[in-house]
Amino acid sequence: MKITASQVNDLRKKTGAGMMDCKKALVEAEGNEENAITILRKKGQKVAAKRGGNDASEGLVIAKTFDNDSKGAILALNCETDFVAMNSEYYAFVESLVDIAIANNSASTEDLMSAKYNDSLTVSEKITEHVGVVGEKLEVTNFAIIADKAVVAYNHPGNQVATLVALTSDSADSKDAGRQVAMQAAAMNPVALNKEGIDQKTIDNEIEIGKELAIKEGKPEEMAEKISMGRLNKFFKENTLLSQNFIKDNKKSVQQFLSDTEKDLTVSSFKRFALK
């Protein structure tokens, strides 16, 4: 049967699939758009099953704020190649997932995946359908929403890294300071907000490493514990956001910079996602 260019274009707009894939699906469906969508979805499922074990280390990370900047959402969608990741349509798709998360105020990745993407598909089903469009494995590797009086989003150029910083004040000066801290978090990759946010297993491991290094350096074993605690404090200073030296003025910690900006201003939480 004759398939018109208008039919192909309409299907492409609804699914994001390539022109030839849309035409083939419409031919197979004998012009029935709903059946053609099902055919494209099944194609995505077949590609997803075939490529499920592939390494997906490329992709994009996008962070956005909403509810008058009192909340922020951040999401990483991985794919297999930078060829796909650099496509403008891929960026639009990832951004649409962030928008769905915002619209549903999703509490977890599971909540997001089960949310409605449109009238006929969940987010999970839409991602599977999009696998058929790009021909690669796609995977939401990280997702979070945080909130406070103000949240600042920072997307590093190239969208390989993004951060969210939640602040205890929503003044203009606080938000400006928050953006600088969000950029710091992107660059310096802190493991936690403060030392209280570091799990005990990591602390014990750092203490043990410190002891072993001290002994290897020839220090008496009875001094190793004290030396390891000193190295642990250095670890806290270098790897927790509020204790790190502020990049633009390394005579101050990040917390000192925030306090100088506005009394009692601090970061209550942050998220930093980078491609895995």
C-alpha positions in Angstrom: 0.0 0.0 0.0 1.1 3.6 -0.6 2.5 5.3 2.4 2.5 9.1 2.2 5.4 11.4 3.4 2.9 13.0 5.8 2.2 9.7 7.5 5.9 9.0 7.8 6.5 12.4 9.3 3.7 12.1 11.8 5.0 8.8 13.0 8.5 10.2 13.2 7.3 13.1 15.4 5.5 10.7 17.8 8.3 8.1 18.1 11.6 9.8 17.2 12.4 6.9 14.9 14.3 7.4 11.6 12.3 8.1 8.4 13.1 4.7 6.9 12.2 2.8 10.0 8.9 4.7 10.2 8.1 4.0 6.6 9.0 0.3 7.0 6.8 0.1 10.1 3.9 1.8 8.4 4.2 -0.6 5.4 4.2 -3.6 7.7 1.2 -2.2 9.6 -0.6 -1.5 6.3 -0.8 2.2 7.2 -2.2 1.8 10.7 -0.2 4.2 12.8 -1.0 2.5 16.2 0.2 -0.8 14.9 3.3 0.8 13.4 4.1 2.3 16.8 3.8 -1.2 18.3 6.1 -2.6 15.6 8.7 0.1 16.4 8.4 -0.6 20.1 9.0 -4.4 19.5 12.0 -3.5 17.5 13.3 -1.5 20.4 12.7 -4.5 22.7 14.7 -6.8 20.3 17.6 -4.3 20.2 17.5 -3.9 24.0 17.7 -7.7 24.5 20.5 -8.0 22.0 22.6 -5.2 23.4 21.8 -5.6 27.1 25.3 -6.8 28.0 27.1 -4.0 26.1 29.1 -1.3 27.9 27.2 2.0 28.0 29.8 4.5 29.1 28.8 7.5 27.0 25.7 9.7 27.4 24.6 12.9 29.0 23.9 14.3 32.5 21.4 17.1 32.9 20.3 19.0 36.0 17.4 21.4 36.2 15.6 23.4 38.9 11.9 23.8 39.4 9.2 25.0 41.9 10.8 28.5 41.9 14.2 27.0 42.3 13.3 25.3 45.6 13.9 21.8 44.0 16.3 20.3 41.6 16.4 17.2 39.5 19.4 15.5 38.0 19.6 12.6 35.6 22.2 10.6 33.7 21.2 8.6 30.7 24.0 6.5 29.3 24.4 5.1 25.8 27.2 3.2 24.0 28.8 5.9 21.8 29.5 9.6 21.8 28.1 9.7 18.2 24.6 9.1 19.7 25.3 11.2 22.8 26.3 14.3 20.8 23.1 14.2 18.7 20.7 17.0 19.5 17.7 14.6 19.5 19.4 12.6 22.2 19.8 15.7 24.3 16.1 16.5 23.8 15.2 13.0 24.9 17.3 13.1 28.1 15.8 16.6 28.9 12.3 15.2 28.4 13.1 12.5 31.0 14.2 15.2 33.4 10.9 17.1 32.7 8.9 13.9 33.4 10.7 13.5 36.7 9.9 17.1 37.6 6.3 16.8 36.6 5.9 13.7 38.7 8.2 14.8 41.5 9.7 11.3 41.3 11.2 10.0 44.5 13.4 7.4 43.0 14.6 5.9 39.7 11.9 3.2 40.1 9.2 5.9 40.4 10.5 7.6 37.3 10.7 4.5 35.3 7.0 3.7 36.1 5.8 7.2 35.4 3.8 8.0 32.3 5.9 9.4 29.5 2.8 9.9 27.4 -0.7 8.5 27.1 0.4 5.1 25.9 3.9 4.6 27.3 5.7 4.6 30.7 9.2 6.1 30.9 10.7 2.6 30.9 8.8 1.6 27.8 9.7 4.9 26.1 13.4 4.2 26.8 13.1 0.8 25.3 11.4 2.3 22.3 14.2 4.8 22.0 16.7 1.9 22.0 15.2 0.9 18.7 15.6 4.5 17.4 19.3 4.8 18.3 20.3 1.2 18.0 22.2 1.3 21.3 21.8 0.2 24.9 20.3 3.0 27.0 20.4 3.1 30.8 19.4 5.6 33.5 22.5 5.2 35.7 21.7 8.0 38.2 18.7 10.1 39.2 17.9 12.3 42.2 15.7 15.2 43.3 16.8 17.5 46.2 15.1 20.5 47.8 15.6 23.4 50.3 14.9 27.1 50.3 16.9 27.3 47.1 18.6 24.8 44.7 21.2 25.7 42.1 21.9 23.5 39.0 25.2 23.5 37.1 25.7 21.7 33.8 29.3 21.5 32.8 29.9 22.2 29.1 29.5 18.9 27.2 27.0 17.6 29.8 29.4 14.9 31.0 29.1 16.2 34.6 26.3 18.1 36.4 25.6 19.1 39.9 22.8 20.3 42.2 23.4 22.3 45.4 20.7 22.9 48.0 21.0 26.1 50.0 19.5 27.3 53.3 18.8 30.7 51.9 17.1 31.9 48.7 18.6 35.4 48.4 20.2 36.5 45.1 23.6 36.6 46.8 23.1 33.1 48.2 22.1 31.7 44.8 25.2 33.3 43.2 27.4 31.8 45.9 25.6 28.5 45.4 26.4 28.5 41.7 30.1 28.9 42.5 29.9 26.0 44.9 28.1 23.9 42.4 30.9 24.5 39.9 33.4 23.6 42.7 31.6 20.3 43.3 31.7 19.5 39.6 35.5 20.2 39.4 36.6 18.8 42.7 34.3 15.7 43.0 33.8 15.7 46.8 32.7 12.3 48.2 30.4 13.9 50.8 29.0 17.2 52.1 31.0 16.9 55.4 32.8 14.3 57.4 29.5 13.1 59.0 28.4 12.1 55.5 31.3 9.6 55.0 30.4 6.0 55.9 32.3 4.2 58.6 33.7 1.6 56.2 35.5 4.4 54.2 36.8 5.9 57.4 38.1 2.6 58.7 39.8 2.0 55.3 41.5 5.4 55.4 42.8 4.8 58.9 44.2 1.4 57.9 45.9 2.9 54.8 47.3 5.7 57.0 48.7 3.2 59.5 50.3 1.1 56.7 51.9 4.1 55.1 53.3 5.3 58.4 54.9 1.9 59.1 56.3 1.7 55.6 57.8 5.1 56.1 59.7 3.8 59.1 57.6 5.4 61.8 57.3 3.5 65.2 54.1 1.3 65.3 52.9 3.1 68.4 52.9 6.4 66.5 51.1 4.9 63.5 47.6 5.4 65.0 48.2 9.1 65.6 49.7 9.7 62.2 46.8 7.9 60.5 44.3 10.1 62.3 46.2 13.2 61.0 45.9 11.8 57.5 42.2 11.0 58.0 41.6 14.7 58.9 43.4 15.7 55.7 41.2 13.2 53.8 38.1 14.9 55.3 39.4 18.4 54.3 40.2 17.4 50.7 37.2 15.3 50.0 34.2 16.9 51.8 32.6 19.8 50.0 32.2 22.2 52.9 35.7 21.6 54.2 37.5 21.8 50.8 39.6 24.9 50.0 37.4 27.3 47.9 38.8 27.2 44.4 38.6 31.0 43.9 40.2 31.8 47.3 42.2 28.8 48.7 42.7 30.7 52.0 39.0 30.0 52.8 37.1 26.7 53.0 33.8 26.5 51.1 31.9 26.9 54.3 33.9 30.1 55.2 33.1 31.5 51.7 29.4 30.8 52.2 29.4 32.3 55.7 31.1 35.4 54.4 28.4 35.7 51.7 25.6 35.5 54.2 25.5 34.6 57.9 24.2 31.1 58.5 24.3 30.2 54.8 25.3 26.7 54.1 24.7 23.8 51.7 22.3 21.3 53.1 22.8 18.7 50.4 24.3 18.2 47.0 24.4 15.8 44.1 27.2 15.3 41.5 26.7 12.9 38.7 29.3 12.1 36.0 29.1 9.5 33.3 30.1 6.0 34.4 
